[in-house]
């Protein structure tokens, strides 16, 4: 039997109500030299998931494990796969019919590249909300990833050899594991490229970990702390990492303060904002602190929050669930 060139890895955890549409978007691909590995990561909805998967049982490879988190599930899928190219697809996202066609062609046209990611349409969350994924600018480097001038769309096509050379995903990380992976890929000699064609529909779900800015900034900071000792860095790279780490911590504290404000806990809001401003200087934060100290609870302070204070200062890392 011919070995497929592409292995599509679909980790599942509590997404039985979404995975059918996800798989249909794969089966609709114009490029057909692929296999699909569906990984049941110890999901609580296993009965429903297996019912949904039953019609495609002869068209997928089904891997069932104890819960190991998204990183572990992806690793289990990669280990069970055969393709020289690995396509990552979350079980609630969708591909355009030409996703694999375009992505495979991009790697074939760029033999020095190991990972390619497209643009994406973000949907879900607020009713009818639609937006594009954060745009990347310039070359993908260790520092551009840290500074988020390049943000890797999680639905990538990658050479298996590059992921294995980087050591696969770090299963000790429960979030931002993709951010960690791309940093290690760069440091292990891989080249990452991107293009602007929209090929993925990325589902934003209320209540998911990636929708929590405190959680995401905390875990992005953990990745940078890990990098301090995990990879070799130039003095410039180390300075940029430390500056970004201070920013991430400041943004986390900002969102903690915002959460406390919404809960009516003004003293905690003031404390978190003071700590945030010590790491991440912001005129808006100083203005909010002034209003909270002088006119707590009044509509004027609420208006500052609603008008977007901090939104353009604290864009969350978007490369993870």
C-alpha positions as CSV (number, residue, x, y, z in Angstrom):
1,X,0.0,0.0,0.0
2,X,1.3,3.4,-1.0
3,X,2.5,5.6,1.9
4,X,0.6,8.9,2.0
5,X,2.7,12.0,1.6
6,X,0.7,14.1,4.1
7,X,-0.5,13.0,7.5
8,X,-3.3,15.2,8.9
9,X,-3.3,15.2,12.7
10,X,-6.6,16.0,14.4
11,X,-6.6,15.9,18.3
12,X,-10.0,15.7,19.9
13,X,-11.1,16.7,23.4
14,X,-14.8,17.6,24.0
15,X,-15.3,18.5,20.4
16,X,-17.6,15.8,19.2
17,X,-20.1,18.4,18.1
18,X,-17.5,20.1,15.8
19,X,-15.3,17.3,14.5
20,X,-17.7,16.1,11.8
21,X,-17.5,19.5,10.0
22,X,-13.7,19.5,10.5
23,X,-13.3,16.1,8.8
24,X,-15.6,16.9,6.0
25,X,-13.4,19.9,5.2
26,X,-10.5,17.5,4.9
27,X,-12.4,15.0,2.8
28,X,-13.2,17.9,0.5
29,X,-9.6,18.6,-0.3
30,X,-8.5,18.9,-3.9
31,X,-5.2,17.3,-2.9
32,X,-5.8,13.7,-2.0
33,X,-2.4,12.1,-1.1
34,X,-3.1,12.2,2.7
35,X,-4.1,10.1,5.7
36,X,-6.1,11.4,8.7
37,X,-5.0,10.5,12.2
38,X,-7.8,11.3,14.8
39,X,-6.5,11.3,18.4
40,X,-9.0,10.9,21.2
41,X,-7.1,12.5,24.0
42,X,-9.0,10.8,26.9
43,X,-12.1,12.9,26.0
44,X,-15.1,12.9,28.3
45,X,-17.4,12.8,25.3
46,X,-15.8,9.6,23.9
47,X,-19.2,7.8,23.4
48,X,-20.5,10.7,21.3
49,X,-17.2,11.2,19.5
50,X,-17.0,7.5,18.4
51,X,-20.6,7.7,17.2
52,X,-19.7,10.7,15.1
53,X,-16.6,9.1,13.7
54,X,-18.2,5.7,12.9
55,X,-19.2,6.6,9.3
56,X,-15.6,7.4,8.5
57,X,-14.0,4.5,10.4
58,X,-12.4,3.0,7.2
59,X,-11.1,6.4,6.1
60,X,-9.3,7.5,9.3
61,X,-6.7,6.1,11.7
62,X,-8.2,6.3,15.2
63,X,-5.9,6.6,18.2
64,X,-7.4,6.5,21.7
65,X,-5.3,7.5,24.7
66,X,-5.5,8.8,28.2
67,X,-5.6,12.6,28.5
68,X,-2.2,14.1,27.8
69,X,-3.1,17.5,26.7
70,X,-2.9,19.1,23.2
71,X,0.8,18.7,22.9
72,X,0.8,15.0,23.9
73,X,-2.2,14.3,21.6
74,X,-0.4,15.9,18.7
75,X,2.7,13.9,19.5
76,X,0.7,10.7,19.6
77,X,-0.8,11.5,16.3
78,X,2.6,12.2,14.7
79,X,4.0,8.9,16.1
80,X,1.1,7.0,14.6
81,X,1.4,8.7,11.2
82,X,3.4,7.8,8.1
83,X,3.6,10.9,6.0
84,X,6.8,12.9,5.3
85,X,4.6,16.1,5.8
86,X,2.6,16.8,8.9
87,X,-0.6,18.9,8.7
88,X,-1.9,20.1,12.0
89,X,-5.7,20.7,12.3
90,X,-7.6,21.3,15.5
91,X,-10.9,19.4,15.7
92,X,-13.1,22.5,15.7
93,X,-11.4,24.3,12.8
94,X,-12.1,24.1,9.1
95,X,-9.9,24.0,5.9
96,X,-10.7,25.6,2.6
97,X,-10.8,22.9,-0.1
98,X,-7.4,24.0,-1.5
99,X,-5.6,24.1,1.8
100,X,-3.4,21.1,1.2
101,X,-2.9,21.8,-2.5
102,X,-1.5,25.3,-1.7
103,X,0.5,24.3,1.3
104,X,2.2,21.4,-0.3
105,X,3.0,23.5,-3.3
106,X,4.5,26.2,-1.1
107,X,6.9,23.7,0.5
108,X,7.8,22.1,-2.8
109,X,8.6,25.6,-4.2
110,X,10.7,26.4,-1.1
111,X,12.8,23.4,-0.4
112,X,14.8,25.3,2.3
113,X,11.6,25.8,4.3
114,X,10.4,23.3,6.8
115,X,7.1,24.9,8.0
116,X,4.5,26.9,6.1
117,X,1.4,28.7,7.5
118,X,-1.4,30.6,5.7
119,X,-3.7,33.3,6.8
120,X,-7.0,32.4,8.5
121,X,-10.5,33.7,9.0
122,X,-11.4,33.8,12.7
123,X,-15.0,33.1,13.5
124,X,-17.2,32.3,16.5
125,X,-17.3,34.0,19.9
126,X,-19.6,37.0,19.3
127,X,-22.5,36.3,17.0
128,X,-21.4,36.6,13.3
129,X,-18.0,37.9,14.4
130,X,-15.4,37.6,11.6
131,X,-11.8,38.8,11.5
132,X,-8.5,37.7,9.9
133,X,-5.7,36.1,11.9
134,X,-2.9,38.4,13.1
135,X,-0.8,39.4,10.1
136,X,2.9,38.5,10.1
137,X,5.6,41.0,8.9
138,X,9.1,40.3,7.8
139,X,11.1,37.1,8.1
140,X,10.1,34.5,10.8
141,X,13.0,34.5,13.3
142,X,13.5,33.8,16.9
143,X,13.1,37.4,17.8
144,X,10.2,38.1,15.5
145,X,8.3,35.2,17.1
146,X,9.0,36.5,20.6
147,X,8.1,40.1,19.7
148,X,5.0,38.8,17.8
149,X,5.7,40.6,14.6
150,X,5.3,37.1,13.2
151,X,2.6,34.9,14.8
152,X,2.4,31.3,13.4
153,X,-1.0,30.1,12.6
154,X,-1.4,26.8,14.4
155,X,-2.8,25.0,11.3
156,X,0.6,24.5,9.6
157,X,2.1,22.1,7.2
158,X,5.5,20.9,8.4
159,X,8.2,18.5,7.4
160,X,8.2,15.6,9.8
161,X,12.0,15.8,10.0
162,X,11.8,19.4,11.4
163,X,9.3,18.5,14.1
164,X,11.3,15.5,15.1
165,X,14.6,17.5,15.1
166,X,13.0,20.0,17.5
167,X,11.9,17.1,19.8
168,X,8.1,17.2,19.0
169,X,5.7,19.2,21.2
170,X,6.5,19.7,24.9
171,X,3.8,17.7,26.7
172,X,4.6,19.4,30.0
173,X,3.0,22.6,28.6
174,X,-0.8,22.9,28.8
175,X,-1.0,26.0,26.6
176,X,1.2,27.9,24.1
177,X,2.9,24.6,23.2
178,X,2.9,25.7,19.6
179,X,4.7,29.0,20.5
180,X,7.3,26.9,22.2
181,X,7.6,24.5,19.2
182,X,8.1,27.2,16.6
183,X,10.8,28.8,18.8
184,X,12.6,25.5,19.1
185,X,12.2,24.8,15.4
186,X,14.0,28.0,14.5
187,X,16.8,27.3,17.0
188,X,17.2,23.7,15.6
189,X,17.8,25.2,12.1
190,X,14.3,25.1,10.6
191,X,13.0,27.9,8.3
192,X,9.4,28.9,8.7
193,X,7.5,30.7,5.9
194,X,4.0,32.1,5.5
195,X,1.7,33.6,2.9
196,X,-1.5,35.7,3.0
197,X,-4.0,33.4,1.3
198,X,-6.9,32.5,3.7
199,X,-7.0,28.7,3.9
200,X,-8.2,28.1,7.4
201,X,-11.4,29.0,9.4
202,X,-10.2,29.2,13.0
203,X,-13.1,28.8,15.5
204,X,-13.0,31.1,18.6
205,X,-15.1,29.5,21.4
206,X,-16.3,31.3,24.5
207,X,-14.8,29.7,27.5
208,X,-11.9,28.1,25.8
209,X,-8.4,28.6,27.3
210,X,-7.3,30.6,24.3
211,X,-10.1,33.1,25.0
212,X,-8.7,33.9,28.5
213,X,-6.0,36.6,28.2
214,X,-4.7,36.0,31.7
215,X,-4.2,32.3,31.1
216,X,-2.6,32.9,27.7
217,X,-0.2,35.6,28.8
218,X,0.8,33.5,31.9
219,X,1.6,30.5,29.7
220,X,3.4,32.5,27.0
221,X,5.6,33.9,29.8
222,X,6.3,30.3,31.0
223,X,7.5,29.5,27.5
224,X,9.9,32.4,27.5
225,X,11.2,31.5,31.0
226,X,11.8,28.0,29.6
227,X,13.7,29.4,26.7
228,X,16.2,31.1,29.0
229,X,17.9,27.7,29.5
230,X,16.5,25.6,26.7
231,X,18.3,27.2,23.7
232,X,21.4,29.2,22.9
233,X,20.8,32.9,22.5
234,X,22.8,35.9,21.4
235,X,23.0,38.8,23.9
236,X,20.5,40.7,21.7
237,X,18.1,37.8,21.6
238,X,18.3,37.5,25.4
239,X,17.6,41.2,25.9
240,X,14.6,41.0,23.6
241,X,13.3,37.9,25.4
242,X,13.6,39.6,28.8
243,X,11.9,42.8,27.6
244,X,9.1,40.7,26.1
245,X,8.8,38.7,29.3
246,X,8.2,41.9,31.2
247,X,5.6,43.0,28.7
248,X,3.8,39.6,28.9
249,X,3.8,39.9,32.7
250,X,2.5,43.4,32.6
251,X,-0.3,42.4,30.2
252,X,-1.3,39.5,32.4
253,X,-1.5,41.9,35.4
254,X,-3.5,44.4,33.4
255,X,-6.1,41.8,32.5
256,X,-6.2,40.6,36.1
257,X,-6.9,44.2,37.1
258,X,-9.6,44.6,34.5
259,X,-11.2,41.4,35.7
260,X,-11.1,42.6,39.3
261,X,-12.7,45.9,38.2
262,X,-15.5,44.2,36.5
263,X,-16.1,42.2,39.6
264,X,-16.3,45.4,41.7
265,X,-13.1,44.7,43.6
266,X,-11.5,48.1,43.2
267,X,-8.5,47.6,45.7
268,X,-7.4,44.5,43.8
269,X,-7.9,46.3,40.5
270,X,-5.6,49.1,41.7
271,X,-3.0,46.7,43.0
272,X,-2.8,44.7,39.7
273,X,-2.7,47.8,37.6
274,X,0.1,49.3,39.7
275,X,2.1,46.1,39.3
276,X,1.3,46.1,35.6
277,X,2.5,49.6,35.1
278,X,5.8,48.9,36.9
279,X,6.6,46.4,34.1
280,X,4.8,47.9,31.2
281,X,4.6,51.7,31.1
282,X,1.3,53.0,29.8
283,X,-0.4,56.4,29.8
284,X,-3.8,54.7,29.7
285,X,-3.0,52.6,32.8
286,X,-1.9,55.7,34.7
287,X,-5.2,57.4,33.7
288,X,-7.3,54.4,34.8
289,X,-5.4,54.3,38.1
290,X,-6.1,58.0,38.6
291,X,-9.9,57.5,37.9
292,X,-10.1,54.4,40.2
293,X,-8.4,56.2,43.0
294,X,-10.4,59.4,42.7
295,X,-13.8,58.3,41.4
296,X,-14.1,54.5,42.0
297,X,-17.2,52.9,40.6
298,X,-18.3,55.9,38.5
299,X,-19.3,55.5,34.9
300,X,-16.3,57.5,33.7
301,X,-13.9,54.7,34.8
302,X,-16.2,52.2,33.1
303,X,-16.1,54.2,30.0
304,X,-12.3,54.1,29.8
305,X,-12.4,50.3,30.0
306,X,-15.2,50.1,27.4
307,X,-13.4,52.5,25.0
308,X,-10.6,50.0,24.6
309,X,-8.0,50.9,27.2
310,X,-5.2,48.5,26.9
311,X,-6.6,46.7,23.8
312,X,-4.1,48.1,21.5
313,X,-1.4,47.8,24.2
314,X,-2.1,44.2,25.1
315,X,-2.8,42.1,22.1
316,X,-2.9,38.5,23.3
317,X,-0.7,35.7,21.8
318,X,-2.9,34.0,19.2
319,X,-0.9,30.8,18.3
320,X,-2.5,28.5,20.7
321,X,-5.8,27.1,22.1
